[in-house]
């Protein structure tokens, strides 16, 4: 019997993925350990290796398919010597349950369709759609329709739990066990806004963007943020950086000094280096600093482990390597998971000040703005100084205001006396 190749869970947060590319074609031999596909996870593109020897019999999920649930079949592998005719018996039991399989090209679903809205009607009949007595189509997988017929169940009386309300196998089994639930009231789809004169283009949501949207929404809705802002004078830091870069092979950025200062401040005020666990607050022994990196696929935060133990030069070298891998989509899970504190720096874009969203379960994130010349008062005189505004977003469940202010004061002292960052 053909062996199903399943969508793997390549990270703890991964619930679905996308098939970015197939490296084997149907009919090609496969050996255990061969890279057969490239999978796009919520963070990076990773290689999928074959576990068994055989022949790639059939690809169930084509390249570019988004939203494939973890543990769903994406291909079938024939065992050595197995007849290809075995595929015909295997496909009906596996392929129909791919709730995330793409719709036919004649009727693509818009990328921004709400998850709880029924799919828009199309001029061509869908292969898994059954006409309802109300004139609307009922969307169900082929396996669900077959099981419903065998059990004598009315699909119109069953509420689907699949994408866009699609009825799947689990819904039929639940109806068998406890009786079919009443069909939900169907609401009319929201009116589509008129297209602007210049037209528009809907871009499909990637797995990474979908996860970013979900996690940031959950953070703003469930984490009680409060914000603390401080202005740091960085003239001394800029002068020290210029001297260091005149001697160093790899250039050091202002952000490398920021990472070092944040790590040392966490060592000085460890009550901010924590995570909310519901029943407990976890305090970390080391400052594992996650640094936000913008990529074409979305935002990702590679982690600098034990940053408080590393020099500014070492942090600069490590960060450059991680940023390069992040932009290429080649970060390994251990390189972007389990940070204890995050830094987001938009100063290079000229942003003066902003507030970032906490990445749970971390307790804080530091937003760093651009250093710019501003007038300051010193000993009663107005002078020009280079000032950088930093805003700390804090989870009030884990950290109180006074503690957050203590950390920010420690960070400011370190930034404004940069020789301490070299010790």
Secondary structure, 3 states (H helix, E strand, C coil): CCEEEECCCCCCCCCEEEEEEECCCCCCEECCCCEEEEEECCCCEEEEECCCCEEEEEECCCCCCCCEECCCEEEEEECCCCCCCHHHHHHHHHHHHCCCCCCCHHHCCCCCCCCCCCCCCCCCCCCCEEECCCCCEEEECHHHHHHHHHHCCCHHHCCCCCHHHCECHHHHHHHHHHCCCCCCCCCCCCCCCCCCCCCCCCCCCCHHHHHHHHHHHHHHHHCCEEEEEEEEECHHHHHHHHHHHHHCCCCCCHHHHHHHHHHHHHHHCHHHCEEECCCCEEECCCCCEEEEEECCCCEEEEEECCHHHCCHHHHHHHHHHHHHHHHCCCCCHHHCCCCCEEEEECHHHCCCCCCCCCCCCECEEEEEEEEEEEEEEECCEEEEEEEEEEEEEEECCCCCHHHHHHHHHHHHHHHHCHHHHHC
